[in-house]
Amino acid sequence: MDLWPLLFALLVAFFIVFLLDIARRPASKTKDIIAHRPALKTKDVDLRVQDSMLEALEDGSPIALIEGPGRFELEIVGESHYQAALNKLAGGKTEEGHRIERKAVLFLDDENPHDDKAVAVLIKGELVGYLDRETARSYRQQMAVAGHRDSTPVAEVAALIVGGWSRQGDEGHYGVKLDIPIEEPEAPDVGEQERLFIAMVEETEADDARNGWGVAPGWYQKLAILYRKQKRYDEEVAILERYEAQRKAPGALPKKLAERLIKARAIRDRNRAD
């Protein structure tokens, strides 16, 4: 018996099934995001987030589209660790800096070893930072209320890449602002805020000890502001001196916090004299 006709028929059937499977895959937005997958990186966190997001997309997870008010008021955090990616996305630094609108992807980073409620921010497949801790939790709550929850781990939102100037020896780091309507969570009392900020300072210092990337300055700044409002000047100086002693991530805030420390010492000394 000649088996070739049977084998040929089986091959044709397999090819038809393959084509039908491709036709059933997610719509163009998902394909566009997958198409932007960058080359392998040295940082394991980048690969972990990228691979997890792509796996969700390839499994057919829907993409939520978030319409913001057009104000781009929400600044992401952790972008100091991803300056190379942002420089690539912006096309390099310029004398005047950048204000570039792009589409960003928010991904529920449930496997994050430091915070299983983290929300990663990616632009064209490049990890560029995260929502801050409080905003990430508020965002997840709003997604759940809207009926998305874990079935929609990916959302698309408008973003602005800002900063990135280089002039006369002065360089500005890149930042990212999102056009996302985040509802303000119910304000915690001052004690709760202080405990949260201190915990985040300890976390960023532990992260630096593990990876050597330098500490993120935002939580030190939040504590300094809180202490200034409460006229706790000794504690403001102490947290700024603690930051001054750390290895620092690149950016504009280290210089600003150094200047704030000088002023805080002057205010403390003046109040002691009174």
N, C-alpha and C positions, 0 to 999 in steps of 0.2 A: 504493500500500500504506500502511495506517495504522500509523505507528511508535509511537504513544502506548502501546499495550498492551506492546510490547517494552521501552520506556523505563521504564514503571512496574514491570515485572518485574525489571529490572536494579536499580532503586532499592531494591526490597524485598529482593533478594538481598544488596546491599551492607549494608543495615541489619542483617540477620541475622548476617552475618560480623562486623560491628562489635560486636554484643551478645555473640557467642561469644568474641571477643577479650577483652572486659572480664571475662567469667566465668572466663577462664583466668589472670587476673592474680593476684599473690601474695595470701596470706591476710590476715586482718584486722589483724594486728600491723603488717605493712608498710603497709597503708592508713592506719592510725592515725598512723604516723610521717610519712607524706607529708602527711596532713591538717594537721599542725602546722607546715607550712612557713611561716616568718615573712615579713614584708614585706622588701623589699630593704634592705640595710644599706650604710653608707658604706665599711666595711672590706672590701677585696677578698678577704682571707683567709676571712672568714665566708662570702661568696658561693661562693668556690671549694670549700670543704669541703661546704657544704650542697648545692650542685649536683652534686658528685661522688657524695655519698651517695645523693641522690635518683635519680641515673642508675643506680646499682647496684641500688637497690630496684626501680625500674621495669623493669629488665632481668630481674627475677625472682630476684636473688641471695637465698639463704636467710638467715635471721636465727638466729644462735646464741643460746641462752638460758643465761646463766651464773648458777649457783646458788652464792652465797657462804655463809660461816659465820654471817652476821648481825652481824659485829663492826664493819663500816664503818671499817677501819683504813687503807685506802689513800687518801692525799690526792693530788689531782691538782695539776698545776703550771700556771702561766700564767693562773690565774683572775683575777689583778689586772688583766689587759687586758679582762676581760669582766664587770666589775662592773655595768654598765648592764643587761646581759642577765640577770644573776643577781638584780638588784633587781626587775626585771620579773617574773621567775619566782616570787620570794618574796612579791611583793605590797607591797614597800616595807619600809623599816627600822622596827623596833619598839624599845621600851625594853629588852626582855629578849633581843632577837635571835631567831634562828630555828633550828629543827631539823626540817626538812621532808623527808620521804621521797618520792622521785620515781623514775621509771624513767629511766635514762640509756642512751645509745647509744654504743658504742665503734666508731669507724670507722678502718680502716687507711688512713691518709692518705699513700699512696704518692707523690703528686705534690707533697708538701710541699717547697718549694725549699730549706729549711734542713736537713731530715732526712727521707730517703725511708723511714725505718722508724718515723716518728711515728705515734701513735695518738691521734686526736682524740676528745674527749668532748662529746656534745651532749645537751641536755635539752629536750624538746618542740621540736626543730628548731633550738634556739639553741646555737651554739658557746660552751662555757663554760671550756674549757681542754684540757689534754693529759695523758696519762700521762707521768711523767718518763722520761728517756732509757733508763735501765737497765730499768725496769719494762716499757716499751714493747717492748723486745727480748725480755724474758722472756715477756711475753704472746704475742707473735707465735710464739715457739718452742712454747709450750704449745698454741696453736691448731693449729699444724702437726702436732704429735704427735697431737692429737685428731682429725686428719683434715680440718680445715677449710681452713687455709691461705688462698690467694688467692680460692678459690671462695666464701668466706664473709667478705666484708669488713666485715660489720655484726654486732654482738652487742649484746644487751640485758642490763643489769645494774642492780641496785638501787643507789640513790645517796641521800646526805643532803646537803641544802643547809644549811650552818651559818653562824653569825655574823650580821652585818647588824643590830647593835644601834646605838641612838642615844640617848644619855642625858647630860645636863648637859655638852654640848659634846664628849663623847667618842663617836666613831663607830668601829664595827668593820667591816672589810671582809668580804665573803662568801667562803666556801670550799666545796669539794665533796669529800665522802668517798665512796669506792666500796666496795661489799661484794663484793670480787673476791678469790678465793683465788690470789694470785700466789706461786709458789714462789721462795724466795730463791735468786738466782744464786750460783754459787760465788764466795766472797769474793775479790776481787782483792788483790794485795799493795798496800802503802801507796803505793808509787811510782806504780802504775797508777791508784789512786784520785786521787792528787794531780794527775796529768796530765789525767785526765778532768775534774776539778773546775775546773782552770785553763782548759781548753778551753771549758767551758761558761760560765765568767765572760767569756771573750773573746767568745763567741757572743752572750751577752745584751747586752754593751756594743755590739757591732756592730749588733744588732737595734735597740737604742735609737737609735743614730746614723742608722739608716735611717728609723725610724718615729716617734721622739720620744715613746715610750710610757713611758720610764723603765726602769731595769734591774730584773730579778727578783732578790730578795735571797737566795733559797735556796742558790745555789751559793757565794756568799761565806760564808754561815753554815756550810756543810759544810766549807769549807776552814778556817775559824776553829776549828771543833771538832776537825778532824784535827790542826791545829798545836798546839792546847792539849793534846791527849792525848799528843803527842810532846814536849811541853815546849819547843816551838819558838816562844817567846813573841814574839820580834821579828817573825817572819813572820805570826803571828796579828794583831799590831797593824797590820802593813803591809796585809794584805788587808782588814781592817776600815776602815782609813783610805782605801783605794782605793774601797771601797763608799761611804764618807761623801762622797767627792768627786763621785759620780755623780748624775745626775738619777734620781729614785726613782719606781717605780710605787707607787700607793697601797696601804695595808694596815698591819697591826700590826707587821710585822717591822722596818721602818726604825727605830722607836723602840727595839725590843729590841736591835738591833745597835748603836745609838748607846750604850745602856747597857753592852753587852758591851765596847765599845771602851774606855770609861772603866775598867772592871775589868781589861781586858787590859793597859792601860798601867800600872796599879798593880802587877799581877803581874810584868810585865817589869822595872819599876824596882826592885821588891823583890828580884828574883833577881839583878839587876845589882849591887845593894848587897851581897848575900851573896857 
